[in-house]
């Protein structure tokens, strides 16, 4: 196919490093964040004593943002991550973030999604275990509900919230088309929804013909159901996984 011309839709914090990495591969890339990230009011649920925090036997993070906002909150309130807890991350990016910010070594599944995390050996015998789940607002409740069914005592906390960025549909679409975008990187179901909503109905056929690079089978299913034809699944949200997937397209 013709040279890849890639639209990066990740939130602002993750934009430039990925764009730089893509350009180093010889591809054209531009960024357009579709969601803005901010602290969730629900993060106040972490306002507990160190003793209460230390009672958790497992701590699970759904994304690097969940780690980042929780870590900042704990620091501000002079709390420490429990030393004896087992830490599980949904993917490598999240695990790396935990290590960088708090020197915590988190395990993560090969399949970077909720289903992969639930299937991890560490979570197969959790009756009466106390588990803290850190996530974003409006996230899936699959992990919490599955662990509760297995007998765990689950506390889940939304540490951050995502909101669509108001964009002018016509101006945004014109920019993408003038730059001959032929591929889009999507790292969450919420970003997928925001992408579709920013494109007018009359241009959806153009949108659905683009290469869509996603990070899980769940998002791929949502994309195909929406109408996308060429959906590619990367092995996670890391730069290396996304780049490898793009090489497969090329």
N, C-alpha and C positions, 0 to 999 in steps of 0.2 A: 504494500500500500504506500501512498505518498507519506512524506515525513510526518511524524507525529507533532501535532500542535495541541498543547494540553492546557485545559482549564483546571486550576487548583481551587477547590471550594472550601478547604479547611478553614477553621476559625483563624483570626488574624495572627495569633501567637505562632501558629505552625506554618504560616504561608511561606515566608522568605527562605527558610532553610530547605524546604522541599523544592521550591522553584529553582534555587541555586543548584541543587543536586540534579534536577532534570536537565537544566541547561548544560551542566557538565557532561551529560550524555550526548549532547549535540541536538537536543530537541528544543522546540520553542515552547515556552510556558508563560502563562499569565495567571494572576490570582484574582479571585473575587470571593471573599468570605460571604457566606449566606446566612450565618448565624452569629450572634454576639453572645459572649459568655460572661456571666457575672455571678457573684456570690448568691446562693439561695438563702432566703430567710430561714429555711428548715435546718441550716447548718447549726443553729442554736441547740439542736438536739444533742450536739457533742458537748454541751456545757455540763459535764459530769465530773465527779472527783477522779483523781488518778486511780484510786482503788476500784471504782466502778469500771473504768477503762481497762484496767489490768485483768478484770474478770472475763474479758472476751478471749476465747481460745482460738478463734479464727477471725481474721480481718480480710475482707474481700474488696477490691477496688475494680470498678467497671471501666474506668478510663484514667488517663493521666491527669485530666482535669479534676477528677474526684480526689486523686492523691494530692494534687497541688493545693486545692482549696482547703482540704482537711488539714494538710501539713501547716499551712499558714494560720489556720484557726487554732490548732493545738499550740503552736509557738506563742501566739498572742495571749493565750490563757495559761501559759507556763505548764502545759501538759506534755507528757512524753508518749511516744508510741510504745505500747506494751512490749516488754522484752520477751515474754514467754509465748506470745501468740504466734500462730502460723499465718503467714501472709500469702494470699493468692491474688493474682492479677489476671485480667481477662486476656492480656496479650503482652508481647515483649516490650512495646512502647511504654505501657503502664508500669511494668516491672522495672524498666530502666529508670523511669521517672522517680519511682520510690527509692531506688538505690542512690540516685544523684542527690535527692533532697534530704534523705534521712538515713542513708547507709543501710537500708533494709533490703534483704534478699528475698524477693517474692518469687514463688513458683507460678508458672503460667502454662496453659494447655497449648498443644500444637495447633488446634483449631481455635483461632482468636475470636470466640463468640461465647454467648451465655451457655449454649449447649455443650461446648467443649469444656468450659469451666466446671459445669455440673458433673461431667463425666470423670473429672480428675480423681485418682485413687484416694487422695486425702479427704474427699467429701463422701466417701461411700459408707462410713460408719460414724454418724454424727448425732445419734440420739442423745438429747439433753445437752448437746454442745451449745455454747453461747457464741453466736456469730454476728459480727458487725459488717454490714454491707454499705460501702460508700459509692454513691452514684450521682447522676444528674436528675433534674426534674423531668417528669414525664417519661422516665426510662421504663424498660420492660420490667415486669415483676416476676419473670420466669424463675430467676435464681432464688429469690426470697420464697416464693410459693413452693418450689421444689424442695428446698431445704427444710421448710416447715413441715411438709408432708413426711419427710424423713425423720422427723422428731426433733429438729434443731430449734433452739430458742433464738429467733432472728430479730435483730434491730437494723432497720435500714434507714439511712440518712441521705437526703439530697444535699450535697455540699455546694452544687452550682446549678445555675439555670441557663437554658438556651432560649433565645428569642430570635425570630427572623429579622434580618436587617431590611428596613424599607428601601426598596430599589425601584427606580423607574424602569418599567418593563421594556419600553421601546429603546431607550438609550443603552440599557444593559445588553439586550439582544443584538443591537447594531454593532456594539463593540466586539462581541464574540464572533459575529459573522464576518466583520471586516478583518478580524485577525485569523479567519479561516480555521477556527477551532474544530478539531475532529475527534477529540478525546476529552473525557471529564473524569476526574478522580473524586469519588464519593466515599466518605468514611463513616457515615451513619445514616440510619433511616430518616432522621429528622432533616439532614442535609439533602437527601434525595427528594423529600417532599418540598423543601424550600426551592430546590432547583426547578422542579416541575412547575411550581406556582409562579415563578418569576418569568416564565416563558408564556406568551399569549397563546391561546388555544389554536389560532391560525398558523402558528409556527411549531406546533408540537411534532409534526412529521419530521421537520429538520432535527429537532432535539432527539427524537427516538432513534434516529439513524446514526448518532454518534457512538463511538466506542465508550462504554461506561466501565470504569475500573472500580470495583467495590472490594470490601474486605471480609465479606462473609457470605455464606450461602443464603442466609436469611435476607440480607439486603439484595442479593441477586434475584431472589424470588420476588421481592417487592418490585424491583425494577422491571422484570419481565411482565409481571401482572399489570404494571402501569403502561407498558407498550414499548419498552426498549428492546431492540433486536440484538445488538452486539454487546453482551455483558461478559466481562472478564473478572475472575475472582483472584485477588492477590492473597498471599499467605500471611495476612496481617496488615497492620497500618504503618509499619516501619518503612523508612525510605528505601531500604534494600529490597523489601518485599514488593513495594509498589513499582520500583524500577525493573525488577525481574519480570513482573507481570507485563509491563509495557514493552519490554524486549520480546516477549512472546507474541505480542500483537504485531510488532515490527517485522 
